[in-house]
Amino acid sequence: DAANYLHSDLLWATATSSKAETAVPLIFSHMLAKINVTLVPEKNGDDLNGATISIYNTKISTTFNPTTGVISDATGEAQEIIAGVTADDAYTASAIVIPQEVSGKFIKITHEGKTYYYTLASAKTLEAGTSYSFTLTVKGKQLINTGSSINPWNPDSEEGEEGDAEEDVSKLTVT
């Protein structure tokens, strides 16, 4: 369920060895995608403590074949995954999601009775073993994307791409 989803990860490795080897080195790969969200207050001194950061509108079911390392497409109803609650000037949270195509409302921030949605400008495919980082500035009634990057989850990998996302502003919904 969504409450236990944050405690999950899926790593997979394969190796071949001869009977003469005593240890078999395994190189694990992340089979899921990681979403990192950092909130930035518009002005120094603005307090975002207690803000809830959620990954919104993602499916949380799949099947995995441990023999082949194949993960199936995400299935089920899209759900909200609460990534974290901010405190003590630490406005960052992460969530792990099944690789899938996402669109529309993607990140939800709830703070002081207001709900902000960061809406993707176009569909985005979340790929296995990839970390997606979003820096969002809470500005008045909007969330503004002030930086984003897409990188391999494994920090030792040389692959990856950084840059500004096409998305820039989301709508405010007060609930």
C-alpha positions in Angstrom: 0.0 0.0 0.0 1.0 3.6 -0.3 2.0 3.8 3.4 4.6 1.1 3.1 5.7 2.0 -0.5 8.5 4.3 0.7 10.2 1.4 2.4 10.6 -0.5 -0.8 13.4 -0.8 -3.4 14.1 -3.4 -6.0 17.7 -4.4 -6.8 18.7 -7.1 -9.2 22.0 -8.7 -10.2 23.1 -11.6 -12.2 26.5 -13.4 -12.3 28.2 -16.5 -13.6 31.0 -18.3 -11.8 33.0 -21.4 -11.9 33.1 -23.9 -9.0 36.7 -22.8 -8.3 35.6 -19.3 -7.3 35.0 -18.7 -3.6 33.3 -15.3 -4.0 31.1 -14.2 -6.9 31.1 -10.4 -7.4 27.6 -9.0 -7.9 26.8 -5.7 -9.5 23.3 -4.7 -8.5 21.0 -2.5 -10.6 18.1 -0.4 -9.4 15.0 -1.6 -11.1 12.8 1.3 -10.0 13.1 5.1 -10.4 13.8 7.6 -7.7 12.1 11.0 -7.4 13.8 13.7 -5.3 12.0 16.9 -4.5 13.5 20.0 -2.8 11.3 22.9 -1.8 12.8 26.4 -1.7 11.0 29.3 0.0 10.6 32.4 -2.1 12.3 34.6 0.5 15.0 33.8 3.0 13.3 33.3 6.4 10.1 32.0 4.9 9.0 28.9 6.8 8.1 25.7 5.0 8.3 23.5 8.0 5.5 21.0 8.1 4.9 21.0 4.3 4.0 17.5 3.0 5.7 16.5 -0.2 3.9 13.8 -2.3 4.5 12.1 -5.6 1.1 12.3 -7.2 -0.7 10.3 -9.8 1.6 7.2 -10.1 0.7 3.5 -10.2 2.2 1.3 -7.5 1.7 -2.2 -8.7 3.9 -4.4 -10.9 5.3 -7.9 -11.3 9.0 -8.8 -11.4 10.7 -11.9 -12.8 13.8 -12.5 -10.7 15.2 -14.9 -13.2 15.2 -12.5 -16.1 15.2 -9.2 -14.3 12.2 -8.0 -16.2 9.8 -5.7 -14.5 6.3 -5.3 -16.0 4.5 -2.1 -16.7 3.0 -0.3 -13.7 -0.6 -1.2 -13.1 -3.6 -0.3 -11.0 -5.1 3.0 -10.1 -2.8 6.0 -9.8 -2.2 6.9 -6.1 -0.5 9.5 -4.0 2.8 8.6 -2.3 3.7 10.8 0.6 7.4 11.2 0.3 8.0 13.2 3.5 7.1 16.0 5.8 9.6 18.9 6.0 11.1 20.0 9.3 14.0 22.1 10.6 14.7 23.8 7.3 15.2 20.5 5.6 12.8 20.8 2.7 13.8 17.6 0.8 12.0 14.3 0.3 12.4 11.3 -2.0 10.2 8.5 -3.2 10.8 5.3 -5.2 8.4 4.6 -8.0 7.8 1.9 -10.6 9.1 2.9 -14.1 6.1 4.3 -16.0 4.9 7.2 -18.0 3.5 10.0 -16.0 1.6 13.1 -17.0 -0.5 15.9 -15.5 -0.3 16.6 -11.8 2.9 15.0 -10.6 4.1 16.6 -7.3 1.8 17.7 -4.6 2.8 20.1 -1.8 0.5 20.7 1.2 1.4 23.5 3.5 -0.7 25.6 6.0 -4.0 24.4 4.6 -3.1 25.1 0.9 -2.4 22.5 -1.7 0.0 23.1 -4.6 0.4 20.8 -7.6 3.4 20.8 -9.9 2.0 19.8 -13.3 4.2 18.4 -16.0 4.0 20.3 -19.3 4.1 17.0 -21.2 4.2 13.2 -20.5 7.5 12.0 -19.0 8.8 8.4 -18.9 10.4 7.4 -15.6 13.1 4.9 -16.3 14.5 2.2 -14.1 17.8 3.0 -12.4 17.3 6.8 -12.9 17.0 9.5 -10.4 14.9 12.6 -11.2 15.4 15.7 -9.1 13.1 18.7 -8.9 13.8 22.0 -7.1 10.5 23.8 -6.7 10.2 27.3 -5.3 7.0 28.1 -3.4 6.2 31.6 -4.7 2.9 33.1 -3.6 0.2 30.8 -5.1 2.5 28.9 -7.4 5.2 26.3 -7.5 7.9 27.2 -9.9 10.5 24.7 -11.2 13.8 26.5 -10.5 15.9 23.5 -11.5 15.8 19.8 -12.4 18.1 17.0 -13.4 18.0 13.5 -14.6 20.9 11.3 -13.6 21.7 7.6 -13.1 20.8 6.5 -9.7 24.2 4.8 -9.2 26.6 7.7 -8.5 29.5 5.8 -10.1 27.8 5.7 -13.5 29.1 8.1 -16.1 25.7 8.3 -17.9 23.1 11.0 -17.2 21.8 14.3 -18.3 21.3 17.5 -16.5 19.4 20.6 -17.4 16.2 22.6 -17.0 12.9 20.9 -17.4 10.4 22.1 -19.9 7.8 22.6 -17.1 7.7 25.8 -15.2 4.6 26.7 -13.3 1.8 24.8 -11.7 -1.7 25.7 -10.5 -2.7 26.3 -6.9 -5.7 24.5 -5.6 -6.9 25.4 -2.1 -8.6 22.6 -0.3 
